[in-house]
Amino acid sequence: MNLLIVSDIHGMYKQFEEILRHWDQESILVILGDMIDRGEYSYEVVQRIMSLQAEFPDKVVVLKGNHEDMLMYYIDGKMEDPTPFLVNGGIEMLRSFIKDIDEEAVEQNAEILKTQFAAEIDFLRGARHYFQYGNLLITHAGFDSALHDWQQTASHDFLWIREHYRNENKTGLLNIFGHTPTRNMHETDDIWISPCQTYIGIDGACAYGGQLNALLISEEGEILNTYLVPSEK
């Protein structure tokens, strides 16, 4: 089975639709998280992915990103100060979901999300922390590469870890991840492959004026194609 993997859509709906043109619906579509925030169309992106998973339940896999994690902390009232969520794209997400929003009504907006968008919130809350398939270990951020057993990685680290790819990959699996823009790894927004060929980063920083990347890969780890859609930002 082949997999089409895309990460860090961040509300960039038009670019996501362009990527979907390359999905043959026979391959497994894997969304690596950070579906929301930053771009203008978080609601539309989430709705589209929910619809795809409902129509193709065995062919659409959704992982949670750190931005979905921040959203859960916000709506669950676990943030003493919601500013980190709001300034990192949360306000754009709220504008997308809530029409005629009062941006100052922080607690009220969280309640609106919980009550009026319960299905969407449950969908995002229930997303996976990782997906292992064949020779592939697919994560949003990465895993704790210092551990003997990668499955002991803390839930937080699957969503938030940085620079794990600088360490030896002892899993025996090819790790495909988003979260860290590839421009931080090789000064371009194209897909990055580590010198050891055991890590692949695919976050093209679309919401920062880069591009939305997708990777078509076999379960054995053979790269079959790559796709990119430039940002309009």
N, C-alpha and C positions, 0 to 999 in steps of 0.2 A: 504494500500500500504506500502511496506517496502522500506527502503532507504539504499544504500551502500554509506558510506561517507568516503572520503579520503582527506587528507590535506597535504600541504607543500611537494609537490613532488620534487620541486627544481631541475628539470632537471635529476632526477634519473629514466631514461626511463625503464631500465630493471626491476627495482622493481615495477614500475607502471604497466608494462605488467603482472607481476606476480599477482598483486592485481586484475587486470581485469579478471583473470581466475575465480574469485569468483563471478563475476557479472552475474546474470542469464538473464539480459536484460528485465526482468519483473519488477524488482525493479527500483527505481529512483537512478541513479548514481549522486552523488553530489560531486563536486570538490570544496574544500574550499579555493582555492587561493594559492598563492606562487607556481605557476607552474614552474617558471623560476628561474634562477640564481643559483650559487654555483655548481651544478652538470654539467656534460659535455654535456647534451643532451636537453637543453631547447627547441631548435627548434623542435626536434622530439616529445617531450612531447606535445607542443602546437599543432602541426600538428595532433597528435593522438586524442587529445580532440576535436579539430575542426571537425575532421572526424566523431567521435562518435556523436557529437551533430547534425551534418548534417544528419546522418543516423537515429538517434533516437531523434528527436527534442522534444518529450514529455517526454523523459526518462533521459535526461542529463541536469543537472543544474550546471552552472559554476559561482563561486563567485570570486571576485577580492581580492587579498592579498596586503599587503604593498609593496611587491617587484614589483608587476605589477604597483602599484601606483608610486613607484620611477621611474620605466621605463618611465611612461608618463611624469613625470616632466623632465626627461632627454631629451626625444625626442622633447618635446615642448619648450625646451630652457629655462625652468623656474628654472634651477639650476645654480647659479653663479659659484659654484664649483661642478663638477660631481663626485668628489672623493668618497663621501659616497655611491653613486650608484655603482661605479666601484669596490671598495674594498669589498663590501658586496655581491659579486657574479655577478655583472654586467659585468665584463670583461669575465667571463666564458660564460655568456649569449651571448655576442657579438661574441665571437669565434664560438659559436654554429651556429649562424645565418649567419655570414659573413665569407666566406672562404677567405683565404689570407688577413686577416685583418691587417691594419696598426693601432696598438693599440694607437699610439700617435695622430691619427687624430680624436679627440673626436667629433668635430662638423660634420665632414664628415660621421662618423659612424652613428650618429643620423639621418642624412639626408638619408643615405642608408636604414635604418630601415623604415623611413617614406615612401620612394618611392618604394623600392623593396619588402617590406614586409607589404604593406598597409593592406592587408586582415588580417594578423595575429595581427597587432597592433589594428585594429578596433575591432577584436574579444576580445582581452584582455581589451581594453578600455570599451567595452560594458558589461563586466561582472557585476553581481549583487553585492550589498553590504551586503545583507542578504537574507535568504530564510526561510519563515515560512511555516510549513506544519504540519497539525494536531496539536499535542502537542509539536512540536519541533520548536525551534528557532535556526537556523543554521547560524553561522557567521564565518568569518576568525579569527578575533582577539577577539571579544566579543561585548559588548554594555556598555553604561554608566549606571551601576547599581544604581547610585545615583539618577537617574531621576524617576519621578512618571510614566512617559510614555516612555518606552524603544524606541518607534518609533521616539522620538525626539533626539535620539543619533546622534551626528554629523557624517557625512560621514567619516571623518578622523578617528574617534574612532572605527567605525566598522572594520577598516583595521589595526589600530595601537595600540589600547588600551592594557594596561597590568594590570594584577592582579585584573580585575573586579570580578573574581570568589571568591575573599576574602570577598565580600559583600553579603548581603542577596539577593537572586534572587526573585524579587517581580513581575515578569512577569506572573507567573502561567504556564510558559513553561519550557521545558527542553532545556537548552542551550548547544549545541555542538559546539566546537570551536577548532581551531588550533593555529598557530602563536607562542605560548609559548611552548617550548619543555616540555613534561611531566616530563622529568628528573629534571626539576626545581620545580616540585610539589610533587613528591614522589620518587625521586632518582632512577627511572627506566624509560626506554623508552616505557613501556607498556601504554596502554590507562588508563587515570586517571579519577576516578569518585569522586566527592566531597562527604564529609560526609553527606551533606544534600540531596544528590542524585538529585540535580537540575542543576549541571554543569558536562560536560564531555569534557576533553581535549584529543586530539588524535594526536598531533604532536610528532612523535617518533624520531625527529632529524635525519632523514635518511641521509641528506647531511653532517652531522657531525659524521658519523660513527655509527649511531643508527639503526633505522629500520623505514620502511614505514608502518604505521598502517592504517587499515580500519575498520569501524564499520558498522555492519548490524543491523538495528534497525527498529522497526515498527513505524508507525506514532503516535501510542499511547505512545511510549517511552520505549517499551520492547526491551532490548538488546537480539538479536537472535544469534549473533556470532561476534567474533572479529578475524581479520587476521593480520599477520605481515610478512614482508619480510625484512630480515637483509640487511643492507648496506654492500657493498664490500669495502668501504673506510677504 
